[in-house]
Amino acid sequence: MNVIVCVKQIPDPAQVGELDPSDNTLKRDGKLILDESDSYGVEMALQLVTTAGGDEVSLVSMAPNGETSGLRTALAMGAAKAVLVSDPALAGSDALTTAKILAAASKRLGDADLIIAGTESSDGYTGTVPEQIAEVLGLPSVTFAKHIEVAGDSVNVQRQTEAGYDEVTCPLPAVVSVTAGVVEPRYPSFKGIMAAKSKPVDEVTAADLDVTPVGWAGAGQEIVEVASAPEREAGEVIEDDGEGYTKIVEFLDRLKVI
Amino acid sequence: MAISNVWVFAQGANGAPTSSTQELLTKAREIGSSITAFVVGEAESFAAGLGEYGATKVYATGDLGGKLPGAAGAAAMKAVIDGGDVPDVILFPQNYEGRDVLARLSVKLDKPVLTNNTELAVQDDVVLVTTPVFGGTKLVRTTFTGGGPFLVAFRPKSFVAEASGGGAPEVVAAPVPDLGAAGGAQVQAVHVEEHTGPKLDEADIVVSGGRGLGEASKYEMIEALAKALKGAPGASRAIVDAGWVPYSYQVGQTGKVVKPTVYIAAGISGATQHMVGMKGSKNIIAINKDKEAPIFGVADLGIVGDVHKVLPKLIEALQKR
C-alpha cells in the first residue's frame, strides 16, 4: 500500500508570528518545524502501513525556501522519503494553488492508495486543502477522521460531525483528513533521527510540476489592510485566599444570572 | 458588475434554518438584491424558515442517500452555475459541511477561497472580508483580485440574525450529477452523542475546563458547575486532544465559537487557539494557578488560585441558593 502524507513546515508557533510588511503575508523565512497537526497524519500512516505489512509512507510538502527541518522530523518518525516543492515563487500561495501543487507532487510518487492530510494547518488554517486535493485528483474523500482502518480496497473511517460521528466507508484510492488526537504521535528515536539525515528528499520547483500560476501573484487575493483588534481590557485579578469563590458568586449576582 | 446575486450555503435542523444559516441570510440581504439559499440535502422541512430570513429562491439537492456533502454539494452547485444562474458571491458557514463543499467548489470553478472570516463588506463591486489572525489580536482585510463568484466562509456568530418576514420561497430541485470516483464515500451509520442541558454554542453561560484540572476525572467539577448555572460545559483543545472529553466540547479556533453572557475558564491558560473561540463573551471569569496566564489579560474577574480548591466551594455555594 502506497500511503502519502501531506505535511507542512511552519514557523514555530511558540514564537510570535509576524507579517511581511511588503505584502502582509505570514513571514516564513526563519527555521520551520513540522506542524504538530501533521504529526497525527504521519503517525496514522505509519500505523496503517505497519498493519498492512512491508509498505512505505512517503511525504509531500511545499515551502518557499529549501527548508527541510520539519520534513526530517517526519522522516525520523519513520517515513521513507519525501517530495519537497521548493520555489521562491510559491511564497504567499493560496489554498487552491497549494492543493494543485501537492496533488501534482503526490503523482511523482506513483499512484497513491491513500493520501492523508491534517484537517487544517496551525499557521494558515484555511482548512480546505485536503478536500481540494481530492477534487484536483478526482478522488473520493473523508474529512475530519478520528479513526481510520484499511479493509481490503477501502477504508472505514469514523468522521466527526456536529452531533457526534458518522461511520463512513470509502473505496481506495482516497484522501482522508485527520483531526488531532486521532493517534498519539511517536517521538523520533535517536536511530530514527540519524537515519532521517540520509533519507531521500526529492526537491522540485513549481515549473517541474507544470503548475502555474503560483505564489501571491497567482492567489487571486489581495490584503488591503491589517489593523490591530480592539483590546479587551483586563478586569480585577485577585489571589485566592480560600474565599475567592465568593467574588465569583458576587460577580454572577451582579449580572443577575443566578 | 455590482454584487446582486448572493447565495448562502444553507442548513436546517429540527425544521428550521440553523443559526449560522439565519446569520448568513441576514448579512446576504444587506449586500445583495437577490438572495438564494442552496441546500445540500432535503429542504422541504425548513424552506419556509429560509424565506423568513430573506431567501426568495431555494435550490435543494434532495436527500443525499448517505453520500458525503463535499463532493455531492459542489457538483450540484456547479451544475446550477453551468446552467446559467451565476452567483456573484457564495457565503458559507465555517463548519464541517460548509468547508467541504466550499473546497470542492473552488477547484471546480478554479476560484480562490477566503475562510475564517468575521466581517463582510462590498467595496467597488468586490467583496472585502475580515479575518482575525494571531489569536484575534490583528484583523486582516482581504479582497479578491480576479472575478467572481467570490467564495467566502464565516465563523459562527459573525453576524446578528434578524428575520425579514419574507414569504415562502420558490424551491427548485438541484439534483446531484453523477460523481464518478469522487463520490465514493458512503455513510454507513450515524452516531449522535447524548447531550443534556443547553447546546454549547447557544448557552447563556459556558463553563470550560483545561489542562489545569490535572486529570480526566476532575472534569466532573466542570459539569457540576455548568449544571448549577444551567449552562453548558466546554473544554480547551488540550484536554480534547488528551481524550478527556469529546471533540464536540471544544471551544476555540478548531472547535466552537461561543459568545455567552458569562464564560468561566477553569484551569485554562489561554492559548491563542482557545482565545479565538471565547474572546467575544460578554463577561469572562478565569481561575488559574499561574498569575502570568494570558487568560487573565481578557478576564473581567480573575482568581489566581487552585481550581481544585475554588471550584468545589463555588459549586457548593451555588447549589445552596
Interface residues (C-beta under 8 A of the other chain):
Chain A: V16 G17 L19 N24 D94 A95 L96 A99 T119 E120 Y125 T126 G127 T128 V129 P130 E131 Q132 A134 E135 V136 G138 L139 P140 S141 V142 T143 F144 K146 R159 Q160 T161 E162 A163 G164 Y165 D166 E167 V168 T169 C170 P171 A174 T179 A180 G181 A219 G220 Q221 E222 I223 V224 E225 V226 A227 S228 A229 R232 A234 G235 E236 V237 I238 E239 D240 G242 G244 Y245 T246 K247 I248 V249 F251 L252 L255 V257 I258
Chain B: L68 G70 A71 A74 Q94 N95 Y96 R99 D100 L102 A103 R104 S106 V107 K108 D110 K111 P112 V113 L114 T115 N116 L128 P132 V133 F134 G136 T137 K138 L139 V140 R141 T142 T143 F144 T145 G146 G180 A181 A182 G183 G184 A185 Q186 V187 Q188 A189 V190 H191 V192 E193 D204 I205 L229 R237 V240 D241 A242 G243 P246 Y247 S248 Q253 T254 T261 V262 I264 K279 N283 I285 I287 K291 F296 G297 V298 A299 D300 L301 G302 I303 V304 G305 D306 K309 V310 K313 L314 A317 L318 R321
